[in-house]
Amino acid sequence: MCEANAYMVKEGIEELFLESVNVLEPKDGGKIYLENVLGEQKLVSGRIKEIRLVEHKIILEKSK
């Protein structure tokens, strides 16, 4: 399995944003496109804070 769960940092706490992400693509204008194995898609304004490959974890922060 190569997918990871994406989490959004809110007030210092990581909250699950999207499970089983298999596509993560930076877009113009500071947006990030995510898609999971079930075809669910999300587009968020923010940045990638950290990716933990061994833990299959993507940490995102919303733009201020």
GUTORVEX-76163 format. One record per atom (N, C-alpha, C): residue in three letters; x, y, z. Coordinates in pm, 1 decimal. Example, Ala and Ser with C-alpha at 12.3 -4.5 7.8 and 13.67 -1.06 7.14 Angstrom:
2
   residuo          X          Y          Z
       ALA     1319.0     -569.0      780.0
       ALA     1230.0     -450.0      780.0
       ALA     1320.0     -330.0      780.0
       SER     1285.0     -225.0      708.0
       SER     1367.0     -106.0      714.0
       SER     1290.0        3.0      787.0
! end
This chain:
64
   residuo          X          Y          Z
       MET       83.3     -117.3        0.0
       MET        0.0        0.0        0.0
       MET       88.1      124.2        0.0
       CYS       61.6      214.9      -92.2
       CYS      143.2      334.8     -104.9
       CYS       68.8      461.3      -65.4
       GLU      -54.1      450.8      -26.4
       GLU     -128.5      571.7        7.4
       GLU      -98.2      615.5      150.9
       ALA     -132.7      741.3      178.9
       ALA     -109.2      800.2      310.8
       ALA     -232.9      877.0      353.8
       ASN     -246.0      900.2      481.6
       ASN     -353.5      984.4      533.0
       ASN     -304.0     1127.2      541.3
       ALA     -389.1     1222.3      505.6
       ALA     -354.1     1364.6      511.8
       ALA     -419.6     1426.0      634.9
       TYR     -341.6     1506.0      705.3
       TYR     -388.1     1573.4      826.2
       TYR     -370.1     1723.1      809.3
       MET     -463.8     1800.2      864.9
       MET     -456.0     1945.4      864.1
       MET     -424.8     1989.8     1006.6
       VAL     -324.8     2076.6     1020.5
       VAL     -289.7     2128.7     1152.2
       VAL     -382.8     2245.4     1185.3
       LYS     -453.6     2233.6     1297.3
       LYS     -543.1     2339.5     1346.1
       LYS     -509.7     2364.1     1491.8
       GLU     -464.7     2484.9     1521.1
       GLU     -428.0     2523.8     1657.0
       GLU     -329.0     2424.7     1717.7
       GLY     -232.4     2380.4     1636.7
       GLY     -127.9     2291.3     1683.8
       GLY     -165.7     2144.7     1691.0
       ILE     -287.9     2111.2     1652.4
       ILE     -335.8     1972.5     1658.4
       ILE     -360.2     1920.3     1517.1
       GLU     -312.5     1797.8     1490.7
       GLU     -332.6     1735.4     1360.1
       GLU     -471.0     1670.1     1355.4
       GLU     -554.0     1714.7     1259.0
       GLU     -687.7     1657.6     1240.8
       GLU     -693.6     1589.1     1105.0
       LEU     -750.3     1469.3     1100.9
       LEU     -760.8     1394.8      976.1
       LEU     -835.9     1476.9      872.0
       PHE     -776.4     1490.5      754.1
       PHE     -833.9     1569.7      645.8
       PHE     -885.9     1479.6      533.3
       LEU     -806.2     1377.8      496.6
       LEU     -846.7     1284.9      391.0
       LEU     -768.9     1154.8      407.4
       GLU     -841.5     1043.1      406.9
       GLU     -778.3      912.2      421.5
       GLU     -736.1      855.1      286.8
       SER     -637.0      768.2      289.2
       SER     -591.7      688.9      173.9
       SER     -561.5      774.0       51.0
       VAL     -485.1      881.3       71.2
       VAL     -447.1      970.1      -38.0
       VAL     -343.9      899.8     -125.4
       ASN     -369.0      899.4     -255.9
       ASN     -270.5      843.2     -347.9
       ASN     -225.1      945.3     -451.7
       VAL     -287.1     1064.8     -453.6
       VAL     -243.4     1174.5     -541.9
       VAL     -237.5     1301.9     -459.0
       LEU     -122.9     1368.8     -463.3
       LEU     -104.5     1498.1     -398.2
       LEU      -30.6     1584.6     -498.9
       GLU      -92.9     1696.2     -536.8
       GLU      -37.0     1778.8     -643.8
       GLU      -45.2     1927.0     -607.1
       PRO       70.4     1993.8     -592.6
       PRO       68.6     2139.1     -570.0
       PRO       12.3     2210.0     -693.6
       LYS      -70.8     2309.5     -671.9
       LYS     -130.2     2387.5     -780.0
       LYS      -87.0     2532.7     -767.8
       ASP     -109.9     2609.7     -872.6
       ASP      -80.2     2752.6     -869.7
       ASP     -165.3     2821.1     -763.7
       GLY     -113.7     2931.0     -710.1
       GLY     -189.3     3009.5     -613.9
       GLY     -188.5     2952.3     -473.4
       GLY      -91.6     2865.1     -442.8
       GLY      -82.4     2811.8     -307.4
       GLY     -188.0     2709.2     -272.2
       LYS     -240.0     2639.6     -371.5
       LYS     -341.6     2536.7     -346.4
       LYS     -278.9     2397.9     -358.9
       ILE     -340.6     2301.9     -292.3
       ILE     -296.1     2162.6     -297.9
       ILE     -416.4     2076.3     -333.8
       TYR     -400.4     1993.7     -436.5
       TYR     -504.1     1900.0     -480.5
       TYR     -471.5     1763.3     -421.7
       LEU     -572.7     1699.1     -361.2
       LEU     -557.7     1564.9     -307.1
       LEU     -667.3     1476.2     -361.7
       GLU     -634.3     1351.3     -386.6
       GLU     -733.2     1252.8     -430.6
       GLU     -701.2     1121.2     -361.9
       ASN     -806.1     1051.2     -316.1
       ASN     -780.4      923.4     -250.2
       ASN     -817.4      806.3     -340.5
       VAL     -796.2      685.0     -289.6
       VAL     -816.6      564.6     -369.8
       VAL     -962.6      542.9     -409.0
       LEU    -1054.8      607.2     -338.1
       LEU    -1197.4      595.5     -370.5
       LEU    -1243.9      702.9     -468.1
       GLY    -1151.1      791.7     -510.5
       GLY    -1185.5      896.7     -605.9
       GLY    -1231.8     1026.2     -541.5
       GLU    -1236.0     1032.2     -408.1
       GLU    -1273.2     1156.0     -339.7
       GLU    -1162.6     1259.2     -362.1
       GLN    -1202.5     1380.8     -397.6
       GLN    -1107.1     1486.8     -430.8
       GLN    -1127.7     1606.9     -340.4
       LYS    -1014.9     1670.4     -303.1
       LYS    -1021.2     1793.7     -223.8
       LYS     -916.1     1890.3     -276.4
       LEU     -949.8     2018.4     -272.0
       LEU     -857.8     2125.1     -309.1
       LEU     -853.9     2221.6     -192.0
       VAL     -735.3     2246.3     -139.3
       VAL     -721.8     2327.7      -19.1
       VAL     -614.9     2434.2      -41.2
       SER     -638.0     2552.6       13.0
       SER     -536.3     2657.3       11.9
       SER     -445.1     2632.8      130.4
       GLY     -318.3     2611.7      104.3
       GLY     -226.6     2585.4      213.1
       GLY      -90.9     2540.0      162.5
       ARG      -18.4     2477.1      253.8
       ARG      115.1     2428.2      219.7
       ARG      138.0     2293.0      284.9
       ILE      233.1     2220.5      229.7
       ILE      274.0     2093.6      288.2
       ILE      374.2     2126.9      398.2
       LYS      341.1     2092.3      519.2
       LYS      430.1     2117.7      632.1
       LYS      532.8     2005.8      644.4
       GLU      485.8     1882.2      626.0
       GLU      573.3     1766.9      647.6
       GLU      511.6     1643.7      583.5
       ILE      596.8     1554.1      535.3
       ILE      552.8     1423.2      487.1
       ILE      635.8     1319.0      560.5
       ARG      569.2     1228.2      628.5
       ARG      636.2     1120.2      701.5
       ARG      610.8      990.1      625.8
       LEU      706.7      950.7      545.4
       LEU      688.6      836.7      456.2
       LEU      667.9      705.4      530.9
       VAL      746.7      679.5      632.1
       VAL      735.5      554.1      705.7
       VAL      599.6      543.6      775.2
       GLU      547.3      657.1      821.1
       GLU      418.0      659.9      889.9
       GLU      300.4      676.7      793.4
       HIS      328.6      693.5      664.4
       HIS      224.7      715.9      562.7
       HIS      137.2      835.2      602.8
       LYS      202.5      948.0      634.9
       LYS      133.3     1063.7      690.0
       LYS      175.4     1190.9      616.8
       ILE       74.9     1270.2      575.4
       ILE       96.5     1400.1      510.5
       ILE       40.3     1505.5      605.4
       ILE      122.7     1603.8      640.2
       ILE       79.8     1709.4      731.3
       ILE       66.9     1838.7      650.3
       LEU      -51.7     1899.4      653.5
       LEU      -79.6     2022.1      579.6
       LEU     -110.4     2135.9      675.4
       GLU      -85.8     2259.5      629.6
       GLU     -124.5     2379.6      703.7
       GLU     -203.0     2468.1      609.4
       LYS     -317.2     2520.6      656.2
       LYS     -395.4     2614.4      575.5
       LYS     -323.5     2746.7      563.5
       SER     -345.5     2814.8      452.6
       SER     -291.1     2948.8      434.4
       SER     -360.6     3044.6      528.1
       LYS     -285.9     3144.0      573.4
       LYS     -343.5     3243.3      665.3
       LYS     -399.1     3359.8      590.4
! end
